Amino acid sequence: VQLQASGGGLVQAGGSLRLSCVASGTIGGIGTMAWYRQAPGTQRELVASITSGASSNYAESVKGRFTISRVNVKNTVYLQMNSLKPEDTAVYYCNVDEIYRGKFWGQGTLVTVSS
């Protein structure tokens, strides 16, 4: 399973970005899809996750600003990020749980929010 993340970039505080992550390869089925982030000098943290039944979960720091969604037929997960803050600056990683092969990570996409 390969994951290709895209959509990162430089944005001013208060702006928006939409991240995408597409899973490809031999896929029997996908369970939970998630976005994590890691800022310099910090541990990777869960930002948002969404189950195959579309139940979502968010870190407190992004609730009300970020929205995770998925399109199952496209094996794609999105993260819509609004009202971005400088503290959202990080490398964002997608994570996908392939039901037969386990969890896979994408390569990361950098989000930089300027003040």
Solvent accessible surface area in square Angstrom, and as a share of the most:
residue,aa,sasa,rsa
1,V,31,0.18
2,Q,113,0.50
3,L,15,0.08
4,Q,111,0.50
5,A,4,0.03
6,S,56,0.36
7,G,35,0.34
8,G,30,0.29
9,G,30,0.29
10,L,133,0.66
11,V,24,0.14
12,Q,137,0.61
13,A,48,0.37
14,G,55,0.53
15,G,21,0.20
16,S,56,0.36
17,L,34,0.17
18,R,132,0.48
19,L,0,0.00
20,S,25,0.16
21,C,0,0.00
22,V,66,0.38
23,A,5,0.04
24,S,56,0.36
25,G,54,0.51
26,T,90,0.53
27,I,42,0.21
28,G,49,0.47
29,G,18,0.18
30,I,23,0.12
31,G,15,0.14
32,T,45,0.26
33,M,2,0.01
34,A,5,0.04
35,W,0,0.00
36,Y,55,0.21
37,R,18,0.07
38,Q,62,0.27
39,A,30,0.23
40,P,122,0.76
41,G,92,0.88
42,T,73,0.42
43,Q,161,0.71
44,R,88,0.32
45,E,78,0.35
46,L,62,0.31
47,V,1,0.00
48,A,0,0.00
49,S,17,0.11
50,I,8,0.04
51,T,54,0.31
52,S,67,0.43
53,G,65,0.62
54,A,68,0.52
55,S,73,0.47
56,S,57,0.37
57,N,82,0.42
58,Y,46,0.18
59,A,26,0.20
60,E,136,0.61
61,S,63,0.41
62,V,0,0.00
63,K,105,0.44
64,G,86,0.83
65,R,31,0.11
66,F,6,0.03
67,T,74,0.43
68,I,7,0.04
69,S,46,0.30
70,R,33,0.12
71,V,54,0.31
72,N,82,0.42
73,V,141,0.81
74,K,127,0.54
75,N,44,0.22
76,T,6,0.04
77,V,0,0.00
78,Y,32,0.12
79,L,0,0.00
80,Q,60,0.27
81,M,0,0.00
82,N,61,0.31
83,S,59,0.38
84,L,2,0.01
85,K,83,0.35
86,P,56,0.35
87,E,123,0.55
88,D,1,0.00
89,T,39,0.23
90,A,2,0.02
91,V,46,0.27
92,Y,0,0.00
93,Y,36,0.14
94,C,0,0.00
95,N,7,0.04
96,V,0,0.00
97,D,40,0.21
98,E,1,0.00
99,I,98,0.50
100,Y,160,0.61
101,R,119,0.44
102,G,30,0.29
103,K,133,0.56
104,F,53,0.22
105,W,115,0.40
106,G,9,0.08
107,Q,100,0.45
108,G,14,0.13
109,T,17,0.10
110,L,104,0.52
111,V,0,0.00
112,T,44,0.26
113,V,8,0.04
114,S,41,0.26
115,S,130,0.84
